[in-house]
């Protein structure tokens, strides 16, 4: 199980880290230009993170806070969108090290799931797997990362 990885988008670099149970941190560590999400913000805010075409924070809640039943739902596509939080822009590449991510970011001309970094992206997704406690990889055709 991977404990941390780095995601590069057109405007930002994020450091994603497993915390415990269903909690992750996803901190913006680099920014080019302007963004609605400030530098050093944690987009996860104590919930899980989904890896798809972008990083999407969510609370793994099935029924809602006031419902008599409680249940845990780790599949982003089944969670009510009211439990979705902040999200990144489209992912250019995923990396195991900060140095690799910053090198990609410095190139500055990446496209969604850029083929130059596809091997690294595939390796990170494979290490996350389908049973990670705080990071969910979407396999839904509308959300999944294009690798």
C-alpha positions in Angstrom: 0.0 0.0 0.0 1.4 3.4 -1.0 1.5 5.9 1.8 2.0 9.1 -0.3 2.2 10.3 -3.9 2.3 13.5 -5.8 -0.1 14.7 -8.4 0.7 17.4 -11.1 -2.0 19.4 -12.8 -1.6 22.3 -15.3 -1.5 24.9 -12.4 -0.5 22.9 -9.3 1.3 20.1 -7.5 -0.4 18.2 -4.7 1.1 16.0 -2.0 -1.4 13.2 -1.2 -0.8 11.3 2.0 -2.6 8.5 3.8 -3.5 9.6 7.4 -5.6 6.7 8.9 -8.8 4.8 8.4 -10.6 6.8 5.7 -8.7 10.0 6.1 -6.1 11.5 3.7 -4.3 14.9 3.4 -3.9 16.4 0.0 -1.8 19.6 0.3 -1.2 22.0 -2.6 2.6 22.4 -2.6 3.2 24.4 -5.8 1.2 26.8 -7.8 1.6 28.5 -11.2 -0.5 31.6 -11.7 -3.8 31.9 -9.8 -6.2 29.3 -8.4 -9.3 29.2 -6.2 -7.4 26.8 -4.0 -4.6 28.6 -2.2 -1.0 27.3 -1.8 -0.7 24.9 1.2 -4.4 24.3 1.4 -5.6 20.8 2.3 -8.3 20.0 -0.3 -9.2 16.8 1.6 -10.3 18.5 4.8 -10.4 15.2 6.8 -12.0 12.9 4.3 -11.0 10.5 1.5 -9.5 11.4 -1.8 -10.6 9.9 -5.1 -8.2 9.6 -8.0 -9.8 10.0 -11.4 -9.4 12.6 -14.1 -8.7 14.9 -11.2 -8.3 14.6 -7.4 -11.7 14.7 -5.7 -12.2 15.0 -2.0 -15.2 13.4 -0.4 -16.7 12.1 2.8 -17.5 8.4 2.6 -21.1 8.8 3.8 -23.9 6.7 2.3 -27.1 8.0 4.0 -26.4 11.4 5.4 -25.7 12.8 8.9 -29.3 12.9 10.0 -30.4 9.5 8.7 -31.2 6.8 11.3 -28.9 4.4 9.5 -25.2 4.9 9.1 -23.0 3.3 6.5 -19.6 3.9 5.0 -19.3 4.2 1.2 -15.8 4.5 -0.3 -17.0 4.5 -3.9 -17.1 8.2 -5.1 -19.7 7.5 -7.7 -22.2 6.2 -5.0 -21.6 9.1 -2.5 -24.2 11.9 -2.7 -22.4 14.9 -4.4 -23.3 17.0 -1.3 -20.4 15.0 0.4 -18.0 15.9 -2.4 -15.4 18.5 -1.4 -12.8 20.4 -3.2 -11.1 19.0 -6.3 -8.0 19.6 -8.4 -8.0 20.4 -12.1 -7.2 17.6 -14.6 -4.2 15.4 -13.7 -1.2 15.5 -15.9 0.7 12.8 -14.0 1.1 11.0 -10.7 4.5 10.5 -9.1 6.1 8.7 -6.2 8.6 11.5 -5.4 8.4 15.2 -5.0 11.4 15.7 -7.2 9.8 13.8 -10.1 6.5 15.8 -9.7 8.3 19.2 -9.6 10.4 18.3 -12.7 7.1 17.5 -14.5 5.6 20.7 -13.3 8.5 22.7 -14.5 8.0 21.5 -18.1 4.8 23.4 -17.9 3.1 22.1 -21.1 1.4 18.9 -20.0 -1.9 17.7 -21.0 -4.5 15.5 -19.2 -2.8 12.2 -18.3 0.3 13.1 -20.4 1.9 10.2 -22.2 5.4 11.4 -21.1 4.5 10.4 -17.6 2.1 7.5 -18.2 4.5 4.9 -16.7 4.8 6.8 -13.5 1.1 7.4 -13.4 0.3 3.8 -13.9 2.7 2.7 -11.3 1.2 5.0 -8.7 -2.4 3.9 -9.5 -1.3 0.2 -9.3 0.3 0.8 -5.9 -2.8 2.6 -4.6 -4.9 -0.5 -5.7 -8.5 -1.1 -5.1 -8.4 -1.6 -1.3 -6.6 1.5 0.0 -8.2 2.7 3.2 -8.1 6.5 2.4 -7.5 6.7 -1.4 -10.1 5.5 -3.9 -9.2 5.0 -7.6 -12.3 5.4 -9.8 -13.0 2.9 -12.5 -16.2 4.6 -13.7 -16.0 5.5 -17.3 -17.0 9.1 -16.6 -14.5 9.7 -13.8 -11.5 7.3 -14.2 -8.0 8.5 -15.0 -7.2 8.1 -18.7 -4.3 5.6 -18.5 
